[in-house]
Amino acid sequence: MDRSHAPVQVVIDCADPASLVSFWAEALAPRGYAVPAPPGGFADWPAFLLAQGVPGERWNDASALEAEGQPRIFLQRVDEPKTGKNRVHVDLLGGGGPSVPLDTQRERVAAEVARLEALGATRLAEHTDLGVHWVTMQDPEGNEFCV
């Protein structure tokens, strides 16, 4: 995907972008997301960053995930720890929405939650409201998201 054409980017603040991008790459792989190749034909990101003169201690300042036709996910290192609930979160739409029977939604959500727990996510709470079933979770750094 040509990053210059991504119409929207969602940014996740974190302590360790390299570690967290691994979690989100696996979590979002079924939706087509992956870490993009470095620009300019470089073999890998370290080679690109070295060629750009970026000091090694800054190589883990950021990372990203992209999927054709989807918002870019950008993970950036911040010094301050997470202290409260996210004001914006990722919703993986695991159940299929109100047009899908609740029993089917519960089955789909349960399967996705189990997969994400195996990757390091933590289950917080289960909800059903207005014909939709979902589970709130946290990624390995405590950022909330929904399935």
Backbone as CSV, one residue per row, in Angstrom:
resi,resn,N_x,N_y,N_z,CA_x,CA_y,CA_z,C_x,C_y,C_z
1,MET,0.848,-1.184,0.000,0.000,0.000,0.000,0.881,1.231,0.000
2,ASP,0.522,2.212,-0.769,1.235,3.477,-0.806,0.774,4.309,0.386
3,ARG,1.662,4.499,1.370,1.293,5.213,2.599,0.810,6.626,2.320
4,SER,1.239,7.254,1.234,0.812,8.618,0.958,-0.673,8.693,0.605
5,HIS,-1.318,7.563,0.356,-2.728,7.564,-0.008,-3.632,7.083,1.118
6,ALA,-3.071,6.739,2.276,-3.907,6.307,3.397,-4.723,7.501,3.875
7,PRO,-6.073,7.421,3.804,-6.894,8.575,4.156,-6.992,8.827,5.659
8,VAL,-6.751,7.805,6.484,-6.883,7.934,7.933,-5.789,7.107,8.592
9,GLN,-5.266,7.642,9.687,-4.294,6.910,10.491,-4.776,6.955,11.934
10,VAL,-4.803,5.817,12.604,-5.131,5.741,14.019,-3.818,5.551,14.760
11,VAL,-3.574,6.378,15.785,-2.310,6.350,16.508,-2.520,5.733,17.889
12,ILE,-1.632,4.808,18.249,-1.657,4.185,19.569,-0.364,4.573,20.275
13,ASP,-0.484,5.264,21.413,0.678,5.579,22.234,1.067,4.332,23.013
14,CYS,2.373,4.101,23.158,2.823,2.907,23.862,4.259,3.089,24.349
15,ALA,4.707,2.151,25.168,6.066,2.174,25.698,7.043,1.455,24.773
16,ASP,6.571,0.435,24.052,7.450,-0.406,23.237,6.790,-0.715,21.894
17,PRO,6.923,0.191,20.911,6.269,-0.021,19.613,6.621,-1.346,18.945
18,ALA,7.871,-1.785,19.021,8.264,-3.032,18.351,7.501,-4.224,18.921
19,SER,7.377,-4.269,20.225,6.650,-5.371,20.859,5.160,-5.282,20.573
20,LEU,4.601,-4.086,20.704,3.165,-3.941,20.528,2.744,-4.128,19.074
21,VAL,3.600,-3.738,18.115,3.240,-3.946,16.709,3.174,-5.440,16.405
22,SER,3.971,-6.237,17.088,3.898,-7.696,16.891,2.534,-8.224,17.319
23,PHE,2.044,-7.759,18.475,0.715,-8.175,18.930,-0.355,-7.744,17.921
24,TRP,-0.362,-6.461,17.557,-1.402,-5.955,16.665,-1.288,-6.544,15.261
25,ALA,-0.085,-6.859,14.806,0.067,-7.507,13.490,-0.644,-8.857,13.490
26,GLU,-0.478,-9.627,14.553,-1.168,-10.919,14.656,-2.665,-10.729,14.857
27,ALA,-3.037,-9.771,15.709,-4.454,-9.533,15.982,-5.205,-9.103,14.728
28,LEU,-4.551,-8.294,13.884,-5.208,-7.735,12.705,-4.878,-8.473,11.406
29,ALA,-4.055,-9.504,11.465,-3.690,-10.255,10.249,-4.923,-10.786,9.505
30,PRO,-5.954,-11.311,10.205,-7.130,-11.782,9.462,-7.858,-10.676,8.707
31,ARG,-7.568,-9.444,9.040,-8.180,-8.298,8.367,-7.242,-7.680,7.335
32,GLY,-6.131,-8.371,7.048,-5.215,-7.946,5.995,-4.102,-7.016,6.425
33,TYR,-3.962,-6.739,7.704,-2.925,-5.816,8.171,-1.570,-6.511,8.284
34,ALA,-0.520,-5.744,7.992,0.858,-6.217,8.126,1.767,-5.001,8.258
35,VAL,2.961,-5.226,8.780,3.979,-4.175,8.822,4.417,-3.924,7.383
36,PRO,4.378,-2.663,6.930,4.760,-2.384,5.544,6.256,-2.578,5.314
37,ALA,6.612,-2.860,4.084,8.024,-2.948,3.709,8.638,-1.554,3.774
38,PRO,9.923,-1.468,4.066,10.559,-0.152,4.097,10.611,0.458,2.700
39,PRO,10.604,1.782,2.633,10.660,2.431,1.323,12.019,2.265,0.656
40,GLY,12.044,2.498,-0.634,13.316,2.538,-1.349,13.995,1.216,-1.590
41,GLY,13.277,0.120,-1.439,13.866,-1.179,-1.728,14.854,-1.682,-0.685
42,PHE,14.886,-1.087,0.504,15.781,-1.564,1.556,15.340,-2.950,2.008
43,ALA,16.299,-3.770,2.413,16.015,-5.152,2.808,15.154,-5.232,4.059
44,ASP,15.334,-4.295,4.987,14.567,-4.284,6.229,14.572,-2.878,6.816
45,TRP,13.788,-2.683,7.873,13.690,-1.364,8.496,15.003,-0.917,9.122
46,PRO,15.770,-1.790,9.811,17.054,-1.324,10.338,17.977,-0.779,9.244
47,ALA,18.008,-1.429,8.094,18.845,-0.932,6.992,18.372,0.446,6.530
48,PHE,17.053,0.627,6.429,16.504,1.923,6.036,16.853,2.989,7.064
49,LEU,16.624,2.699,8.356,16.879,3.677,9.406,18.360,4.036,9.484
50,LEU,19.225,3.047,9.322,20.669,3.293,9.314,21.037,4.222,8.161
51,ALA,20.489,3.969,6.982,20.770,4.803,5.811,20.260,6.232,5.994
52,GLN,19.210,6.397,6.809,18.663,7.727,7.072,19.403,8.456,8.189
53,GLY,20.361,7.771,8.810,21.124,8.377,9.899,20.401,8.404,11.228
54,VAL,19.372,7.559,11.376,18.638,7.509,12.638,19.470,6.710,13.638
55,PRO,19.771,7.303,14.814,20.566,6.569,15.810,19.843,5.311,16.289
56,GLY,20.591,4.280,16.571,20.029,2.991,16.987,19.067,3.084,18.153
57,GLU,19.324,3.992,19.090,18.443,4.114,20.258,17.063,4.684,19.892
58,ARG,16.894,5.157,18.663,15.597,5.706,18.227,14.858,4.749,17.288
59,TRP,15.421,3.584,16.996,14.805,2.659,16.052,13.477,2.100,16.542
60,ASN,13.225,2.171,17.833,11.962,1.671,18.375,11.042,2.831,18.781
61,ASP,11.180,3.977,18.141,10.305,5.113,18.451,8.922,4.963,17.835
62,ALA,8.805,4.187,16.765,7.517,4.063,16.085,7.498,2.821,15.211
63,SER,6.288,2.393,14.888,6.066,1.314,13.940,4.661,1.493,13.384
64,ALA,4.334,0.718,12.358,3.015,0.883,11.742,2.518,-0.423,11.152
65,LEU,1.212,-0.452,10.916,0.547,-1.549,10.227,-0.330,-0.947,9.149
66,GLU,-0.420,-1.639,8.026,-1.242,-1.161,6.922,-2.009,-2.314,6.308
67,ALA,-3.167,-1.973,5.737,-3.994,-2.915,4.980,-4.660,-2.126,3.873
68,GLU,-4.716,-2.710,2.727,-5.315,-2.043,1.563,-6.715,-1.541,1.885
69,GLY,-6.945,-0.246,1.677,-8.255,0.341,1.854,-8.689,0.545,3.297
70,GLN,-7.785,0.338,4.245,-8.117,0.462,5.664,-7.266,1.562,6.299
71,PRO,-7.710,2.102,7.448,-6.879,3.091,8.136,-5.538,2.498,8.542
72,ARG,-4.513,3.289,8.457,-3.182,2.889,8.912,-3.173,2.915,10.435
73,ILE,-2.513,1.956,11.061,-2.342,1.917,12.511,-0.890,2.297,12.786
74,PHE,-0.693,3.377,13.529,0.650,3.885,13.826,0.878,3.782,15.324
75,LEU,1.954,3.121,15.722,2.292,2.967,17.133,3.499,3.849,17.429
76,GLN,3.353,4.730,18.421,4.446,5.640,18.738,4.812,5.540,20.213
77,ARG,6.122,5.605,20.453,6.606,5.534,21.831,6.352,6.875,22.513
78,VAL,5.834,6.784,23.731,5.663,7.952,24.579,6.285,7.640,25.933
79,ASP,6.756,8.670,26.609,7.424,8.473,27.897,6.455,8.222,29.037
80,GLU,5.297,8.877,28.991,4.373,8.761,30.111,3.582,7.457,30.024
81,PRO,3.326,6.834,31.185,2.535,5.592,31.183,1.052,5.878,30.978
82,LYS,0.329,4.861,30.566,-1.122,4.963,30.426,-1.709,5.108,31.824
83,THR,-2.614,6.076,31.992,-3.159,6.330,33.330,-4.677,6.205,33.418
84,GLY,-5.372,6.176,32.304,-6.829,6.097,32.341,-7.370,5.370,31.127
85,LYS,-8.680,5.381,31.010,-9.349,4.722,29.893,-9.059,5.461,28.593
86,ASN,-8.896,4.694,27.515,-8.711,5.294,26.189,-9.934,6.129,25.832
87,ARG,-9.718,7.254,25.174,-10.835,8.045,24.657,-11.247,7.528,23.275
88,VAL,-10.321,6.897,22.556,-10.576,6.287,21.250,-10.024,4.872,21.334
89,HIS,-10.719,3.919,20.709,-10.218,2.545,20.748,-10.503,1.846,19.426
90,VAL,-9.803,0.745,19.214,-9.997,-0.102,18.042,-11.152,-1.061,18.344
91,ASP,-12.033,-1.242,17.382,-13.144,-2.184,17.515,-13.017,-3.193,16.384
92,LEU,-12.788,-4.459,16.728,-12.536,-5.487,15.721,-13.815,-6.073,15.122
93,LEU,-14.980,-5.637,15.548,-16.266,-6.051,14.959,-16.354,-7.571,14.775
94,GLY,-16.045,-8.283,15.833,-15.981,-9.734,15.759,-17.295,-10.468,15.628
95,GLY,-18.401,-9.881,16.090,-19.668,-10.601,16.101,-20.484,-10.522,14.835
96,GLY,-20.282,-9.479,14.056,-21.021,-9.338,12.817,-22.158,-8.333,12.852
97,GLY,-22.480,-7.787,14.028,-23.487,-6.735,14.103,-24.900,-7.237,14.324
98,PRO,-25.847,-6.297,14.446,-27.219,-6.637,14.839,-27.996,-7.477,13.824
99,SER,-27.524,-7.568,12.606,-28.231,-8.414,11.628,-27.909,-9.897,11.821
100,VAL,-26.929,-10.199,12.655,-26.527,-11.580,12.939,-27.190,-12.011,14.252
101,PRO,-27.767,-13.218,14.320,-28.391,-13.678,15.567,-27.409,-13.617,16.746
102,LEU,-27.916,-13.269,17.928,-27.054,-13.121,19.102,-26.245,-14.368,19.419
103,ASP,-26.833,-15.544,19.272,-26.078,-16.776,19.548,-24.872,-16.891,18.618
104,THR,-25.051,-16.532,17.369,-23.950,-16.567,16.405,-22.909,-15.507,16.757
105,GLN,-23.369,-14.315,17.133,-22.439,-13.267,17.556,-21.592,-13.747,18.735
106,ARG,-22.243,-14.350,19.724,-21.517,-14.841,20.913,-20.458,-15.866,20.531
107,GLU,-20.794,-16.780,19.633,-19.831,-17.796,19.194,-18.646,-17.154,18.480
108,ARG,-18.924,-16.236,17.570,-17.858,-15.576,16.817,-16.951,-14.766,17.743
109,VAL,-17.579,-14.014,18.651,-16.806,-13.187,19.575,-15.954,-14.072,20.483
110,ALA,-16.527,-15.152,20.997,-15.784,-16.059,21.880,-14.555,-16.634,21.174
111,ALA,-14.694,-17.013,19.915,-13.556,-17.563,19.164,-12.469,-16.507,18.977
112,GLU,-12.862,-15.288,18.639,-11.884,-14.217,18.437,-11.225,-13.825,19.754
113,VAL,-11.979,-13.779,20.832,-11.421,-13.467,22.145,-10.388,-14.518,22.540
114,ALA,-10.689,-15.780,22.340,-9.736,-16.854,22.670,-8.454,-16.701,21.856
115,ARG,-8.575,-16.374,20.564,-7.392,-16.185,19.719,-6.548,-15.023,20.232
116,LEU,-7.194,-13.929,20.599,-6.480,-12.737,21.059,-5.869,-12.937,22.442
117,GLU,-6.540,-13.686,23.307,-5.954,-14.006,24.610,-4.678,-14.821,24.426
118,ALA,-4.664,-15.729,23.460,-3.468,-16.525,23.184,-2.307,-15.651,22.698
119,LEU,-2.633,-14.494,22.120,-1.594,-13.559,21.656,-1.120,-12.615,22.748
120,GLY,-1.799,-12.609,23.911,-1.391,-11.748,25.015,-2.398,-10.701,25.439
121,ALA,-3.576,-10.669,24.827,-4.612,-9.724,25.230,-5.275,-10.204,26.515
122,THR,-5.901,-9.280,27.218,-6.609,-9.580,28.459,-8.084,-9.236,28.299
123,ARG,-8.918,-10.159,28.697,-10.376,-9.967,28.647,-10.795,-9.116,29.848
124,LEU,-11.626,-8.097,29.596,-12.099,-7.232,30.676,-13.560,-7.499,31.031
125,ALA,-14.449,-7.412,30.037,-15.885,-7.549,30.322,-16.639,-7.956,29.072
126,GLU,-17.773,-8.614,29.289,-18.643,-9.047,28.197,-19.907,-8.197,28.221
127,HIS,-20.400,-7.819,27.033,-21.547,-6.923,26.940,-22.525,-7.406,25.865
128,THR,-23.801,-7.164,26.084,-24.829,-7.324,25.057,-25.784,-6.150,25.225
129,ASP,-25.970,-5.393,24.153,-26.851,-4.233,24.206,-27.313,-3.897,22.794
130,LEU,-28.565,-3.522,22.662,-29.132,-3.100,21.378,-28.900,-4.119,20.266
131,GLY,-28.974,-5.409,20.628,-28.842,-6.472,19.643,-27.418,-6.778,19.217
132,VAL,-26.432,-6.263,19.956,-25.022,-6.494,19.620,-24.310,-7.072,20.835
133,HIS,-23.469,-8.083,20.591,-22.670,-8.716,21.636,-21.204,-8.395,21.383
134,TRP,-20.476,-7.999,22.441,-19.049,-7.720,22.310,-18.347,-7.930,23.641
135,VAL,-17.007,-7.985,23.571,-16.154,-8.128,24.750,-15.132,-7.005,24.715
136,THR,-14.947,-6.341,25.860,-13.867,-5.362,25.963,-12.614,-6.091,26.424
137,MET,-11.481,-5.686,25.849,-10.199,-6.322,26.128,-9.118,-5.256,26.252
138,GLN,-7.924,-5.682,26.654,-6.741,-4.823,26.665,-5.634,-5.508,25.891
139,ASP,-4.847,-4.703,25.148,-3.664,-5.241,24.495,-2.572,-5.429,25.559
140,PRO,-1.409,-5.971,25.218,-0.380,-6.234,26.226,0.106,-5.007,27.003
141,GLU,-0.130,-3.791,26.490,0.255,-2.587,27.232,-0.921,-1.924,27.940
142,GLY,-2.097,-2.555,27.906,-3.241,-2.039,28.639,-4.164,-1.131,27.851
143,ASN,-3.951,-0.975,26.554,-4.854,-0.173,25.720,-6.132,-0.970,25.469
144,GLU,-7.280,-0.355,25.760,-8.552,-1.036,25.590,-8.927,-1.145,24.109
145,PHE,-9.590,-2.243,23.774,-10.191,-2.441,22.465,-11.373,-3.373,22.619
146,CYS,-12.205,-3.455,21.587,-13.397,-4.296,21.648,-13.380,-5.347,20.550
147,VAL,-14.023,-6.457,20.841,-14.216,-7.527,19.864,-15.702,-7.780,19.791
